[in-house]
Amino acid sequence: MRAGGPERDPPLPTAVHLALQDGQFIDAIKLLRNATGSDLKTAKLRVERAAAGDPALRERLAAHLRAAVRRKFIAAVLVVDAVFVGGALPWWFSR
């Protein structure tokens, strides 16, 4: 920490900020690592701090996460339906 208060991170590179706005959290970390040469833990913490410090960005990431969870749920339902139909059709036609 500096004598004048808490230490602040330098601004994120534009590409990293744009990736975060698009909900690409992992890509943002990769881009930051490439831009700064930092290790994974440092880059992840810095991206998390940037997201936590910006309410609009935090809400945008949360919306992307909700959409991703919704897509995975729909995919799981479709797989279960396909397995059920795949098992029911032979039974139906063998009667």
C-alpha distances in whole Angstrom, upper triangle without the diagonal:
4,7,8,7,5,5,9,11,14,17,20,23,26,28,25,25,29,29,27,29,32,30,30,27,28,29,26,24,26,26,22,23,26,24,21,22,19,20,22,19,16,19,20,16,15,19,19,16,18,21,19,18,21,24,27,26,25,29,30,29,30,33,34,33,36,38,37,38,41,42,42,44,47,47,47,50,52,52,53,56,57,57,59,62,62,63,65,67,69,70,71,73,75,76
4,5,6,6,6,9,12,14,17,20,23,26,28,26,26,29,30,28,30,33,32,32,29,30,31,27,26,28,27,24,24,27,25,22,23,21,23,24,22,19,21,22,19,18,21,21,18,19,22,21,19,22,25,28,27,27,30,32,31,32,35,35,35,38,40,40,41,44,45,45,47,49,50,50,53,55,55,56,59,60,60,62,64,65,66,68,70,72,73,74,76,78,79
4,6,8,9,12,15,17,21,23,26,29,32,29,29,32,33,31,33,36,35,35,32,33,34,31,29,32,31,27,28,31,28,25,27,25,26,28,26,22,24,26,22,21,24,24,21,22,25,24,22,25,27,30,29,29,33,34,33,35,38,38,38,41,43,43,44,46,48,48,50,52,53,53,56,58,58,59,62,63,63,65,67,68,69,71,73,75,76,77,79,81,82
4,7,9,11,14,16,19,22,25,27,30,28,27,31,32,30,31,34,34,34,31,33,33,30,29,32,30,27,28,31,28,25,28,25,27,29,26,23,25,26,22,21,24,23,20,21,24,22,20,22,25,28,27,27,31,32,32,33,36,37,37,39,41,41,42,45,47,47,49,51,52,52,55,57,57,58,61,62,63,65,67,67,69,71,72,74,75,76,78,80,82
4,6,9,13,15,17,20,24,26,28,26,25,29,29,27,28,32,31,31,28,30,31,27,26,29,29,25,26,29,27,24,26,24,25,26,24,21,22,23,19,18,21,20,17,18,21,19,16,20,22,25,24,24,27,29,29,30,33,34,33,36,38,38,39,42,43,43,45,48,48,49,51,53,54,55,57,59,59,61,63,64,65,67,69,71,72,73,75,77,78
4,6,10,13,15,18,21,24,26,23,22,26,26,24,26,29,28,28,25,27,28,24,23,26,25,22,23,26,24,21,23,21,22,23,20,17,19,19,16,14,17,17,13,15,18,16,14,17,20,23,22,21,25,26,25,27,30,30,30,33,35,35,36,39,40,40,42,44,45,45,48,50,50,51,54,55,56,58,60,60,62,64,65,67,68,69,72,73,75
4,7,10,13,15,18,21,23,20,20,24,24,22,24,27,26,26,23,24,25,22,20,23,22,19,20,23,20,18,20,17,19,20,18,15,16,17,14,12,15,15,12,13,17,16,14,17,20,22,21,21,25,26,25,26,29,30,29,32,34,34,35,38,39,39,41,44,44,45,47,49,49,51,53,54,55,57,59,59,61,63,64,66,67,69,71,72,74
4,6,9,11,15,17,20,17,16,20,21,19,21,24,23,23,21,22,22,19,18,21,20,16,18,21,18,16,19,16,18,19,17,14,14,16,13,10,13,13,10,10,14,13,11,14,17,19,18,18,22,23,22,24,27,27,27,30,32,31,33,35,36,37,39,41,42,43,45,46,47,49,51,52,53,55,57,57,59,61,62,64,65,66,68,70,72
4,6,8,12,14,16,14,14,17,18,16,18,21,21,20,18,19,19,15,15,17,16,13,14,17,14,12,15,13,15,16,15,11,11,13,11,7,10,12,9,8,12,13,11,13,17,19,17,17,21,21,20,23,25,25,25,28,30,29,31,34,34,34,37,39,39,40,43,44,45,46,49,49,50,53,54,55,56,58,60,62,63,64,66,68,70
4,6,9,12,14,13,12,16,17,16,18,21,21,20,18,20,19,15,15,17,15,12,14,16,13,11,14,13,16,17,17,13,12,15,13,10,11,14,11,10,14,15,13,14,18,19,17,19,22,22,21,24,26,25,26,29,30,30,32,35,35,36,38,40,40,41,44,45,45,48,50,50,51,54,55,55,58,59,61,63,64,65,67,69,71
4,6,9,11,10,9,13,14,13,15,18,18,18,16,18,17,13,14,16,14,11,14,15,12,12,15,15,17,18,18,15,13,15,14,10,11,13,11,9,12,14,12,12,16,16,14,16,20,19,18,22,23,23,24,27,28,28,30,32,33,33,36,38,38,39,42,43,43,46,47,48,49,52,53,53,56,57,58,61,62,63,64,67,68
4,6,8,6,6,10,11,10,12,15,15,14,13,15,13,10,11,13,10,8,11,12,10,10,13,13,15,15,16,13,10,12,12,9,8,12,11,8,11,13,12,12,16,16,13,15,18,17,16,20,21,20,21,25,25,25,27,30,29,30,33,35,34,36,39,40,40,42,44,45,46,48,50,50,52,54,55,57,59,60,61,63,65
4,6,5,6,9,10,11,13,15,16,14,14,15,13,10,11,12,9,7,11,11,8,9,13,13,16,16,18,15,12,14,15,12,11,14,14,11,14,17,16,15,19,18,15,18,20,18,18,21,23,21,23,26,26,25,28,30,30,31,34,35,35,37,39,40,40,43,44,45,46,49,50,50,52,54,55,57,59,59,61,63,65
4,5,5,6,9,10,10,12,14,14,14,15,13,10,13,13,10,10,13,13,10,13,16,17,19,19,20,18,15,16,18,14,13,16,16,13,14,17,16,15,18,16,14,17,19,17,17,20,21,20,22,25,24,24,27,29,28,30,33,33,33,36,38,38,39,42,43,43,45,47,48,49,51,53,53,56,58,58,59,62,64
4,5,5,6,9,10,11,12,11,12,13,10,8,11,11,7,8,12,11,9,12,15,16,18,17,19,18,14,15,17,14,12,16,17,14,14,18,18,17,19,17,14,17,19,16,16,20,20,18,20,23,22,22,25,27,26,27,30,31,31,33,35,35,36,39,40,40,42,45,45,45,48,50,50,53,55,55,56,58,61
4,5,5,6,9,10,11,9,9,10,8,5,7,9,6,6,10,10,9,11,14,14,15,14,16,14,11,12,13,11,8,12,13,10,11,15,15,14,17,16,12,14,17,15,13,17,18,16,18,21,21,20,23,25,25,25,29,30,29,31,34,34,35,37,39,39,41,43,44,44,47,49,50,52,53,54,55,58,60
4,5,5,6,9,10,10,10,12,10,7,10,12,10,9,13,14,12,14,17,17,18,17,18,16,13,13,14,12,9,12,12,9,9,13,13,11,14,12,9,12,14,12,12,15,16,15,17,20,20,20,23,25,24,26,28,29,30,32,34,34,35,38,39,40,42,44,45,45,48,49,50,52,54,55,56,58,60
4,5,5,6,9,9,10,12,10,8,12,13,10,12,15,15,14,16,19,19,21,19,20,19,16,16,17,15,12,14,16,12,12,16,16,13,15,13,10,13,15,12,12,16,16,14,16,19,18,18,22,23,22,24,27,28,28,30,32,32,34,36,37,38,40,42,43,43,46,47,48,50,52,52,54,56,58
4,5,5,6,5,7,9,6,5,9,10,8,10,13,14,13,16,18,18,19,17,18,17,14,13,16,14,11,13,15,12,11,15,16,14,16,14,11,13,14,11,10,14,14,12,14,17,16,16,19,21,20,21,24,25,25,27,30,30,31,33,35,35,37,39,40,40,43,44,45,47,49,50,51,53,55
4,5,5,5,6,9,8,6,9,11,10,11,14,15,15,17,19,18,19,16,17,16,13,12,14,12,8,10,12,9,8,12,13,11,12,11,7,9,11,8,7,11,12,10,12,15,15,15,18,20,19,21,23,25,25,27,29,30,31,33,34,35,37,39,40,41,43,44,45,48,49,50,51,54,55
4,5,7,9,12,11,9,13,15,13,14,18,18,18,20,22,21,22,20,21,20,17,16,17,15,12,13,14,11,9,13,13,11,12,9,6,9,10,7,7,11,11,10,12,15,14,15,18,19,19,21,23,24,25,27,29,30,31,33,34,35,37,39,40,41,43,45,45,48,50,50,51,54,55
4,6,8,11,10,10,13,14,13,15,18,19,18,21,23,22,23,20,22,21,18,17,19,17,14,15,17,14,12,16,17,14,15,12,9,11,12,8,8,11,10,8,11,13,12,12,16,17,16,18,21,21,22,24,26,26,28,30,31,32,34,36,37,37,40,41,42,45,46,46,48,50,52
4,6,9,9,9,12,13,14,15,17,19,19,21,22,21,21,18,19,19,16,14,16,16,12,12,15,13,10,14,16,14,14,12,9,10,10,7,5,8,8,5,8,11,10,10,13,15,14,16,19,20,20,22,24,25,26,28,30,30,32,34,35,36,38,40,41,43,45,45,47,49,51
4,6,5,6,9,10,10,12,14,15,16,18,19,19,19,16,17,17,14,13,15,15,11,12,15,14,12,15,17,16,17,15,11,12,13,10,8,11,12,9,10,13,12,11,14,16,16,16,20,21,20,22,25,25,26,28,30,30,32,34,35,36,38,40,41,43,45,45,47,49,51
4,6,5,6,9,10,11,13,14,15,17,18,16,16,13,14,14,11,9,12,12,8,9,12,11,9,12,15,14,15,15,11,11,13,11,8,11,12,10,10,14,14,12,15,17,17,17,20,22,22,23,26,27,27,29,31,32,33,35,37,37,39,41,42,44,46,47,48,50,52
4,5,5,6,9,10,11,12,14,15,16,15,14,11,12,13,10,8,12,12,9,11,14,14,13,15,18,18,19,18,15,15,17,15,12,14,16,13,12,16,16,14,16,19,18,18,21,23,22,23,26,27,27,29,31,31,32,35,36,36,38,41,42,44,45,46,48,49,52
4,5,5,6,8,10,10,12,14,15,14,14,12,14,15,11,11,14,13,10,13,16,14,14,17,19,18,20,19,15,16,18,15,13,16,17,14,14,18,17,15,18,21,19,20,23,24,23,25,28,28,28,31,33,33,34,37,38,38,40,42,43,45,47,48,49,51,53
4,5,5,6,9,10,10,12,13,13,13,11,13,13,9,9,12,10,7,10,13,11,11,14,16,15,17,16,13,14,16,14,12,15,17,14,15,18,18,17,20,22,21,22,25,26,26,28,30,31,31,34,36,36,37,39,41,41,43,45,46,48,50,51,52,54,56
4,5,5,6,9,10,10,11,10,10,8,9,9,6,6,9,9,7,9,12,11,12,15,16,17,19,19,15,15,18,17,14,17,19,16,16,20,20,18,21,24,23,23,26,28,27,28,31,32,32,34,36,36,37,40,42,41,43,46,47,49,50,51,53,55,57
4,5,5,6,9,10,10,10,10,8,11,11,8,9,12,12,10,13,16,15,15,18,20,20,22,22,18,19,21,19,17,20,21,18,18,22,22,20,22,25,24,24,27,28,27,29,32,32,32,34,37,36,37,40,41,41,43,46,46,48,50,51,52,54,56
4,5,5,6,9,10,10,12,11,14,13,9,11,14,12,10,14,16,14,15,18,19,19,22,21,17,19,21,19,17,20,21,19,20,23,23,21,24,27,25,26,29,30,29,31,34,34,34,37,39,38,40,43,44,43,46,48,49,50,52,53,55,56,59
4,5,5,6,8,8,10,9,11,10,6,9,11,9,8,12,13,12,13,16,17,17,20,20,17,18,21,19,17,20,22,20,21,24,24,23,25,28,27,27,31,32,31,33,36,36,36,39,41,41,42,45,46,46,48,50,51,53,55,56,57,59,61
4,5,5,5,5,7,7,10,9,6,9,11,10,10,14,15,15,16,19,20,21,24,24,20,21,24,22,20,23,25,22,22,26,26,24,27,30,29,28,32,33,32,33,37,37,37,39,42,41,42,45,46,46,48,50,51,53,55,56,57,59,61
4,6,5,8,10,10,13,12,10,13,15,14,13,17,18,17,19,22,22,23,26,25,22,23,26,24,22,25,26,24,24,28,28,26,28,31,30,30,33,34,33,35,38,38,38,40,43,42,43,46,47,46,49,51,52,53,56,57,58,59,62
4,6,8,11,12,15,13,10,13,15,13,13,17,17,16,18,21,21,21,24,24,21,22,25,23,22,25,27,24,25,29,29,27,30,32,31,32,35,36,35,37,40,40,40,43,45,44,46,48,50,49,52,54,55,56,58,59,60,62,65
4,5,9,11,13,10,9,12,14,11,12,16,16,15,18,20,20,21,25,25,21,23,26,25,23,26,28,26,26,30,30,29,31,34,33,33,36,38,37,39,42,42,42,44,47,46,47,50,51,51,53,56,57,58,60,61,62,64,66
4,7,9,12,10,9,13,14,13,14,17,18,18,20,22,23,24,27,27,24,25,28,27,24,27,30,27,27,31,31,29,32,35,34,33,37,38,37,38,42,42,41,44,46,46,47,50,51,50,52,55,56,57,59,61,62,63,66
4,7,8,6,6,10,11,10,12,15,15,16,18,20,20,22,25,26,23,23,26,25,23,26,28,26,26,29,30,28,30,33,33,32,35,37,36,37,40,41,40,43,45,45,46,48,50,50,51,54,55,57,58,60,61,62,65
4,6,6,6,9,10,11,12,14,16,17,18,20,21,23,26,27,23,23,27,26,23,25,28,25,25,28,29,27,28,32,31,30,33,36,34,35,38,39,38,40,43,43,43,46,48,47,49,52,53,54,56,58,59,60,62
4,6,5,6,9,10,11,12,14,15,16,18,20,22,24,25,21,21,24,23,20,22,25,22,21,25,26,23,25,28,28,26,30,32,31,31,35,35,35,37,40,39,40,43,44,44,46,48,49,51,52,54,55,57,59
4,6,5,6,9,10,11,12,14,15,16,18,20,23,24,21,20,23,23,19,21,24,23,21,25,26,24,25,28,28,27,30,32,32,32,35,36,36,37,40,41,41,43,45,45,47,49,51,52,53,55,57,58,60
4,5,5,6,9,10,11,12,14,15,16,19,21,23,20,19,23,22,20,22,25,23,22,26,27,25,27,30,30,29,32,35,34,34,38,39,38,40,43,43,44,46,48,48,49,52,53,55,56,58,59,61,63
4,6,5,6,9,10,11,12,14,15,17,20,21,17,17,21,20,17,20,22,20,20,24,25,23,25,28,28,27,30,32,31,32,36,37,36,38,41,41,42,44,46,46,48,50,51,53,54,56,57,59,61
4,5,5,6,9,10,11,12,14,16,18,19,16,15,18,18,15,17,20,18,17,21,22,20,21,25,25,24,27,29,29,29,32,34,33,35,38,38,39,41,43,43,45,47,49,50,52,53,55,56,58
4,6,5,6,9,10,10,12,14,17,18,15,14,18,18,15,17,20,19,18,22,24,22,23,26,27,26,29,31,31,32,35,36,36,38,40,41,41,44,46,46,47,50,51,53,54,55,57,59,61
4,5,5,6,9,10,11,13,16,17,14,14,18,17,15,18,21,20,19,23,24,23,25,28,28,28,30,33,33,33,36,38,38,40,42,43,43,46,47,48,49,52,53,55,56,57,59,61,63
4,5,5,6,9,10,11,14,14,11,11,15,14,12,14,17,16,16,19,20,19,21,24,24,25,27,29,29,30,33,34,35,37,39,39,40,43,44,45,46,48,50,52,53,54,56,58,60
4,5,5,6,9,10,12,14,11,9,13,13,11,13,16,15,14,18,19,19,20,23,24,24,26,28,28,29,32,33,34,35,38,39,39,41,43,44,45,47,49,51,52,53,55,57,58
4,5,5,6,9,11,13,11,10,14,15,13,15,18,18,17,20,22,22,23,26,27,27,29,31,32,33,35,37,37,39,41,42,43,45,47,47,49,51,53,55,56,57,59,60,62
4,6,5,7,10,11,9,9,13,13,12,14,17,16,17,20,21,21,23,25,26,27,29,31,32,33,35,36,37,39,41,42,43,45,47,47,49,51,52,55,56,57,59,60,62
4,5,6,8,9,6,5,9,9,8,10,13,13,13,16,18,18,19,22,23,24,26,28,28,30,32,33,34,36,38,39,40,42,43,44,46,48,49,52,53,53,55,57,59
4,6,7,9,8,6,10,11,10,11,14,15,15,17,19,20,21,23,25,25,27,29,30,31,33,35,36,37,39,40,41,43,45,46,47,49,51,53,54,54,57,59,60
4,6,9,8,8,11,13,12,14,17,18,18,20,22,23,24,26,28,28,30,32,33,34,36,38,39,40,42,44,45,46,48,49,51,52,54,56,57,58,60,62,63
4,6,5,6,9,10,11,12,14,15,16,18,20,21,23,24,26,27,29,30,32,33,35,36,38,39,41,42,44,45,47,48,50,51,52,55,56,56,58,61,62
4,5,5,6,9,10,10,12,14,15,16,18,20,21,22,24,26,27,29,30,32,33,35,36,38,39,41,42,43,45,46,48,49,51,53,54,54,57,59,60
4,5,5,6,9,10,11,12,14,15,17,18,20,21,23,25,26,27,29,30,32,33,35,36,38,39,41,42,43,45,47,48,49,52,53,53,55,58,59
4,5,5,6,9,10,11,12,14,15,16,18,20,21,23,24,26,27,29,30,32,33,35,36,37,39,41,42,43,45,46,48,50,52,52,54,56,57
4,5,5,6,9,10,11,12,14,15,17,18,20,21,23,24,26,27,29,30,32,33,35,36,38,39,41,42,44,45,46,49,50,50,53,55,56
4,5,5,6,9,10,10,12,14,15,16,18,20,21,23,24,26,27,29,30,32,33,35,36,37,39,40,42,43,45,47,48,48,51,53,54
4,5,5,6,9,10,11,12,14,15,17,19,20,21,23,25,26,27,29,31,32,33,35,36,37,39,41,42,43,46,47,47,49,52,53
4,5,5,6,9,10,10,12,14,15,17,18,20,21,23,24,26,27,29,30,32,33,35,36,37,39,40,42,44,46,46,48,50,51
4,5,5,6,9,10,11,12,14,15,16,18,20,21,23,24,26,27,29,30,32,33,35,36,38,39,40,43,44,44,46,49,50
4,5,5,6,9,10,11,12,14,15,17,18,20,21,23,24,26,27,29,31,32,33,34,36,37,39,42,42,42,45,47,48
4,5,5,6,9,10,11,12,14,15,16,18,20,21,23,24,26,27,29,30,31,33,35,36,37,40,41,41,43,45,47
4,5,5,6,9,10,11,12,14,15,17,18,20,21,23,24,26,27,29,30,31,33,35,36,39,40,40,42,44,46
4,5,5,6,9,10,11,12,14,15,17,18,20,21,23,24,26,27,29,30,32,33,34,37,38,38,40,43,44
4,5,5,6,9,10,11,12,14,15,17,18,20,21,22,24,26,27,28,30,31,33,35,36,36,39,41,42
4,5,5,6,9,10,11,12,14,15,17,19,20,21,23,24,26,27,29,30,31,34,35,36,38,40,41
4,5,5,6,9,10,11,12,14,15,17,18,20,21,23,24,26,27,28,30,33,33,34,36,38,39
4,5,5,6,9,10,11,12,14,15,17,18,20,21,22,24,26,27,28,31,32,32,34,37,38
4,5,5,6,9,10,11,12,14,15,16,18,20,21,22,24,25,27,29,31,31,33,35,36
4,5,5,6,9,10,11,12,14,15,17,18,20,21,23,24,26,28,29,30,32,34,35
4,5,5,6,9,10,11,12,14,15,17,18,20,21,22,24,27,27,28,30,32,33
4,5,5,6,9,10,10,12,14,15,16,18,20,21,22,25,26,26,28,30,32
4,5,5,6,9,10,10,12,14,15,16,18,20,21,23,25,25,27,29,31
4,5,5,6,9,10,11,12,14,15,17,18,20,22,23,24,26,28,29
4,5,5,6,9,10,10,12,14,15,16,18,21,21,22,24,26,27
4,5,5,6,9,10,10,12,14,15,16,19,20,20,22,24,26
4,5,5,6,9,10,10,12,14,15,18,19,20,22,23,25
4,5,5,6,9,10,11,12,14,16,17,18,20,22,23
4,5,5,6,8,10,10,12,15,15,16,18,20,21
4,5,5,6,8,10,10,13,14,15,17,19,20
4,6,5,6,9,10,12,13,14,16,17,19
4,5,5,6,9,11,11,12,14,16,17
4,5,5,6,9,10,10,12,14,16
4,6,6,7,9,10,12,13,15
4,6,6,7,9,11,12,13
4,6,5,6,9,10,11
4,5,5,6,8,10
4,5,5,6,9
4,6,5,7
4,6,6
4,6
4
